[in-house]
Amino acid sequence: MRQMKRNFDVGRAKLLVDEISANLATLPADAARYSQLRAEVDALRAMLDRPDAAPELVEGRMKSVHGLFDRAAAELRADGVRAGMFLEDIGRMLGLD
């Protein structure tokens, strides 16, 4: 067994999941793009609440949450770029450039 898994801190993982959940709660509830991320975080929380949670499974679920966050961040950056381009076009049309 690797060193990291022997020193797995369930309490610390729960705090992290609580923080992630709090951040997700600030997003609009109808934002469908975050439903998979919310479901994955809820599943991770349920897994951490089990007294027999295997660190390897928790680690895998945490990696899944991390991947979903990365994809959501990339989507938000792309949306921001598109919004900037639209605003630039509108400014040009209005003669504000």
Backbone as CSV, one residue per row, in Angstrom:
resi,resn,N_x,N_y,N_z,CA_x,CA_y,CA_z,C_x,C_y,C_z
1,MET,0.840,-1.166,0.000,0.000,0.000,0.000,0.898,1.246,0.000
2,ARG,0.539,2.250,-0.805,1.342,3.462,-0.902,1.177,4.293,0.360
3,GLN,2.167,5.103,0.630,2.179,5.949,1.831,0.952,6.856,1.887
4,MET,0.579,7.452,0.766,-0.538,8.391,0.760,-1.822,7.728,1.247
5,LYS,-2.053,6.509,0.868,-3.301,5.851,1.237,-3.339,5.484,2.714
6,ARG,-2.209,5.196,3.296,-2.189,4.873,4.720,-2.471,6.101,5.561
7,ASN,-2.120,7.275,5.066,-2.294,8.509,5.815,-3.525,9.276,5.361
8,PHE,-4.448,8.621,4.714,-5.645,9.279,4.211,-6.444,9.836,5.377
9,ASP,-6.778,11.102,5.304,-7.490,11.800,6.371,-8.942,12.011,5.943
10,VAL,-9.831,11.147,6.419,-11.244,11.216,6.054,-11.851,12.547,6.509
11,GLY,-11.486,13.007,7.682,-12.010,14.270,8.190,-11.657,15.442,7.286
12,ARG,-10.432,15.458,6.832,-9.986,16.526,5.930,-10.711,16.435,4.589
13,ALA,-10.906,15.218,4.100,-11.637,15.021,2.847,-13.080,15.505,2.992
14,LYS,-13.694,15.242,4.150,-15.066,15.704,4.386,-15.137,17.227,4.382
15,LEU,-14.140,17.876,4.978,-14.107,19.344,4.979,-14.008,19.887,3.557
16,LEU,-13.186,19.243,2.749,-13.039,19.656,1.360,-14.349,19.487,0.600
17,VAL,-15.019,18.361,0.802,-16.296,18.107,0.129,-17.347,19.110,0.595
18,ASP,-17.343,19.450,1.869,-18.278,20.467,2.372,-18.021,21.821,1.714
19,GLU,-16.763,22.161,1.549,-16.406,23.433,0.907,-16.838,23.429,-0.564
20,ILE,-16.611,22.327,-1.244,-17.022,22.212,-2.645,-18.543,22.331,-2.746
21,SER,-19.242,21.649,-1.862,-20.714,21.701,-1.861,-21.212,23.126,-1.624
22,ALA,-20.575,23.835,-0.714,-20.967,25.213,-0.433,-20.767,26.088,-1.665
23,ASN,-19.675,25.876,-2.378,-19.426,26.643,-3.597,-20.448,26.300,-4.675
24,LEU,-20.782,25.032,-4.804,-21.778,24.623,-5.791,-23.155,25.176,-5.445
25,ALA,-23.430,25.326,-4.165,-24.734,25.833,-3.736,-24.937,27.292,-4.150
26,THR,-23.853,28.005,-4.426,-23.974,29.402,-4.842,-24.337,29.532,-6.318
27,LEU,-24.220,28.437,-7.057,-24.564,28.459,-8.481,-26.068,28.336,-8.645
28,PRO,-26.600,28.845,-9.743,-28.042,28.706,-9.972,-28.469,27.245,-9.946
29,ALA,-29.545,26.964,-9.258,-30.017,25.582,-9.100,-30.418,24.970,-10.435
30,ASP,-30.836,25.797,-11.378,-31.289,25.271,-12.664,-30.154,25.125,-13.676
31,ALA,-28.921,25.375,-13.261,-27.781,25.255,-14.167,-27.500,23.775,-14.422
32,ALA,-28.057,23.276,-15.510,-27.966,21.848,-15.830,-26.526,21.393,-16.033
33,ARG,-25.673,22.295,-16.464,-24.292,21.902,-16.734,-23.556,21.450,-15.471
34,TYR,-24.071,21.822,-14.304,-23.421,21.443,-13.049,-24.091,20.271,-12.351
35,SER,-25.129,19.718,-12.947,-25.858,18.633,-12.287,-24.986,17.397,-12.091
36,GLN,-24.164,17.063,-13.079,-23.287,15.900,-12.945,-22.256,16.136,-11.845
37,LEU,-21.735,17.344,-11.778,-20.759,17.677,-10.745,-21.398,17.605,-9.361
38,ARG,-22.599,18.145,-9.230,-23.308,18.069,-7.942,-23.559,16.621,-7.535
39,ALA,-23.977,15.809,-8.501,-24.253,14.393,-8.211,-22.982,13.671,-7.778
40,GLU,-21.885,13.971,-8.419,-20.615,13.328,-8.074,-20.145,13.749,-6.681
41,VAL,-20.322,15.013,-6.348,-19.945,15.496,-5.012,-20.842,14.860,-3.951
42,ASP,-22.130,14.746,-4.242,-23.046,14.087,-3.299,-22.663,12.621,-3.092
43,ALA,-22.281,11.947,-4.173,-21.863,10.546,-4.061,-20.579,10.427,-3.237
44,LEU,-19.684,11.378,-3.431,-18.435,11.386,-2.652,-18.742,11.606,-1.173
45,ARG,-19.654,12.530,-0.883,-20.033,12.781,0.512,-20.612,11.510,1.143
46,ALA,-21.505,10.843,0.422,-22.109,9.607,0.938,-21.041,8.549,1.187
47,MET,-20.080,8.471,0.291,-18.998,7.495,0.445,-18.169,7.814,1.687
48,LEU,-17.884,9.086,1.911,-17.081,9.487,3.072,-17.823,9.274,4.382
49,ASP,-19.138,9.292,4.338,-19.930,9.087,5.551,-19.975,7.621,5.981
50,ARG,-19.572,6.736,5.104,-19.558,5.314,5.454,-18.331,4.994,6.301
51,PRO,-18.498,4.252,7.366,-17.347,3.933,8.220,-16.342,3.004,7.538
52,ASP,-16.781,2.292,6.509,-15.892,1.350,5.830,-15.429,1.874,4.473
53,ALA,-15.401,3.188,4.298,-14.996,3.783,3.022,-13.548,3.412,2.716
54,ALA,-13.359,2.791,1.572,-12.015,2.398,1.151,-11.295,3.605,0.567
55,PRO,-10.107,3.916,1.075,-9.367,5.081,0.567,-9.177,5.058,-0.946
56,GLU,-8.981,3.882,-1.527,-8.781,3.789,-2.972,-10.030,4.238,-3.732
57,LEU,-11.197,3.859,-3.229,-12.449,4.261,-3.871,-12.710,5.751,-3.691
58,VAL,-12.414,6.257,-2.500,-12.581,7.687,-2.242,-11.637,8.476,-3.150
59,GLU,-10.418,8.010,-3.274,-9.446,8.685,-4.130,-9.940,8.716,-5.579
60,GLY,-10.486,7.616,-6.049,-11.021,7.568,-7.406,-12.174,8.536,-7.598
61,ARG,-13.054,8.598,-6.616,-14.198,9.518,-6.691,-13.710,10.965,-6.639
62,MET,-12.688,11.239,-5.825,-12.149,12.591,-5.751,-11.514,12.994,-7.087
63,LYS,-10.859,12.058,-7.749,-10.285,12.346,-9.065,-11.391,12.644,-10.072
64,SER,-12.498,11.936,-9.962,-13.635,12.187,-10.842,-14.184,13.595,-10.638
65,VAL,-14.332,14.002,-9.379,-14.801,15.358,-9.064,-13.818,16.384,-9.624
66,HIS,-12.539,16.114,-9.462,-11.507,17.032,-9.967,-11.626,17.183,-11.484
67,GLY,-11.816,16.073,-12.183,-11.964,16.117,-13.636,-13.193,16.909,-14.057
68,LEU,-14.294,16.719,-13.340,-15.512,17.469,-13.652,-15.321,18.961,-13.404
69,PHE,-14.592,19.316,-12.351,-14.301,20.723,-12.099,-13.439,21.305,-13.211
70,ASP,-12.450,20.540,-13.658,-11.600,21.013,-14.752,-12.419,21.284,-16.008
71,ARG,-13.332,20.362,-16.336,-14.174,20.551,-17.522,-15.093,21.761,-17.358
72,ALA,-15.666,21.931,-16.173,-16.542,23.083,-15.929,-15.752,24.384,-16.046
73,ALA,-14.534,24.400,-15.530,-13.699,25.606,-15.615,-13.376,25.931,-17.070
74,ALA,-13.075,24.916,-17.859,-12.785,25.142,-19.284,-14.013,25.694,-20.004
75,GLU,-15.190,25.168,-19.681,-16.420,25.663,-20.290,-16.666,27.123,-19.912
76,LEU,-16.436,27.452,-18.644,-16.643,28.836,-18.203,-15.664,29.787,-18.876
77,ARG,-14.411,29.354,-19.041,-13.434,30.198,-19.743,-13.874,30.421,-21.180
78,ALA,-14.325,29.360,-21.846,-14.792,29.480,-23.232,-15.990,30.417,-23.307
79,ASP,-16.916,30.294,-22.362,-18.075,31.197,-22.328,-17.633,32.639,-22.153
80,GLY,-16.641,32.856,-21.311,-16.127,34.206,-21.081,-15.493,34.788,-22.332
81,VAL,-14.761,33.966,-23.058,-14.142,34.428,-24.304,-15.223,34.792,-25.310
82,ARG,-16.236,33.928,-25.442,-17.330,34.219,-26.376,-18.068,35.491,-25.978
83,ALA,-18.326,35.666,-24.702,-19.015,36.874,-24.238,-18.174,38.110,-24.548
84,GLY,-16.870,38.012,-24.350,-15.974,39.131,-24.667,-16.009,39.482,-26.139
85,MET,-16.044,38.458,-26.984,-16.110,38.700,-28.427,-17.426,39.376,-28.797
86,PHE,-18.530,38.922,-28.199,-19.831,39.539,-28.474,-19.851,40.996,-28.017
87,LEU,-19.311,41.258,-26.836,-19.276,42.626,-26.330,-18.421,43.521,-27.222
88,GLU,-17.327,42.982,-27.712,-16.470,43.730,-28.619,-17.225,44.069,-29.909
89,ASP,-17.939,43.091,-30.444,-18.735,43.328,-31.658,-19.818,44.372,-31.425
90,ILE,-20.494,44.288,-30.289,-21.544,45.259,-29.962,-20.923,46.654,-29.827
91,GLY,-19.780,46.742,-29.176,-19.098,48.025,-29.038,-18.720,48.612,-30.377
92,ARG,-18.248,47.787,-31.294,-17.916,48.247,-32.633,-19.149,48.769,-33.362
93,MET,-20.279,48.015,-33.225,-21.518,48.426,-33.881,-22.013,49.762,-33.345
94,LEU,-21.755,50.007,-32.070,-22.195,51.251,-31.453,-21.173,52.373,-31.620
95,GLY,-20.050,52.038,-32.230,-19.003,53.042,-32.441,-18.220,53.352,-31.191
96,LEU,-18.126,52.393,-30.280,-17.423,52.608,-29.009,-15.977,52.142,-29.034
97,ASP,-15.503,51.649,-30.147,-14.126,51.130,-30.155,-13.089,52.151,-30.424
